[in-house]
Amino acid sequence: MADLKITVTDVNKRFGENHVLRDVSTFFNLGEVTVIIGASGSGKSTLLAMMAGLDLPTSGTVRLDGINLFALDEDARAAVR
């Protein structure tokens, strides 16, 4: 479990015409402290919700230890959380 990683690849999120996240790619390793900063409305909470499998991206992938969270159904994502 020491190598657990969350990988975000080319994630986009739109709410109507509002493009909240555009081509976000990054990764987070278990045990590291990471800070996500930005102005109000810049997509920080949206990104975190997608990394938790709570919100679906318009496009792109979020992988937890290599597993695409959005290839799972809601019950499986809840079990991962």
N, C-alpha and C positions, 0 to 999 in steps of 0.2 A: 504493500500500500504506500510505501515511501515515494514511489514514482508517480503517484496519482497526479493527473494534469487535466485542467479544463482548457480546451482549445477553441477559440472563436475564429471562424474563417469567413471572410467576405460577407459579414452580416449586415443586412439592410432592414430597416423598419420604417414603414410609412403608416401614417394615420390620415387617410384621405389624401390630400395634396401635400401634407406636411411630412417631409422626409426627416425623421428623427435621428436615425443612424444610417450612415452611408459607408459601405465597404469597410467595416470594422474588422480587423484581424489582430489577435493577440493571444497570449496564453498565460495561465496562472498555475504555479506548482504548489502542491500541498506543503504546508509549513512555512511558506513565504508570506510576508506581509506586503500587500499591494494597496495603494491609495488611488482611487478614481476621483479626479477632481474636474470641475467644470462649472460653467454658469448654470443658473436655474433654467431648466428646459432643454439642456444640451444632450439628454439621453442617458444619464448615469443610471437612474432607477430602471429604465427600460432595459438597458444592457444587463443589469443584475438580475432582473426578472427572467430574461431569456437564459442566462447562465444557470438559473435555478429550474429551468423547464416550466416556468409559470406562464410565460408569454411566448408566442410563436413569432419568429422572424418573418418578414416578407420574403426574404431570400437569404441564403447562406446557411452555415452549419455551426452548431455548438456541440462539441464532443467532450464527454466525461470519460477519461481513461480509455479513449478510442471509440466509445459508443456514441453514435449520433443520437442526441436526446430527442430530436424531432422525428426520428424513424420509429420511436416508441409511442404507444398510445398513452392517453392521460393516466391510466392506472399504473402503467409501468414507470412513467416519469414520477408519479407520486411515490412509488416504492423506492426509486433512486434517491429522492429527496430525504 
